[in-house]
Amino acid sequence: MRFTLSLTDGKTVAELTSPFQPQHSISSATGALTLIAPATLSSCRFVFDPSSLAPDNYEAKVELLDPQGAALAVKSVTLRRSIE
């Protein structure tokens, strides 16, 4: 599984990749991103604090990877960080 947070111009802000190992719980973090994957693999969460982002437009993308690292499924959403 890979989570990528990038600016809409394509510049990567943060990326976190973590393999699933069915017998182990995973908790992995880099910067503002954290991956929480239980050993059952029934659910998985990426957690990040948007307050650490500079005001801009971003894309958050999650990819489910096969054992060789090729994407099996991809989902992305855009988000806008603004200061009120």
Beta strands, then each sheet from edge to edge (+ up, - down):
strand 1: 2-7
strand 2: 12-17
strand 3: 26-30
strand 4: 33-37
strand 5: 45-48
strand 6: 56-65
strand 7: 71-81
sheet 1: 2+ 1- 6+ 7-
sheet 2: 3+ 4- 5+
end
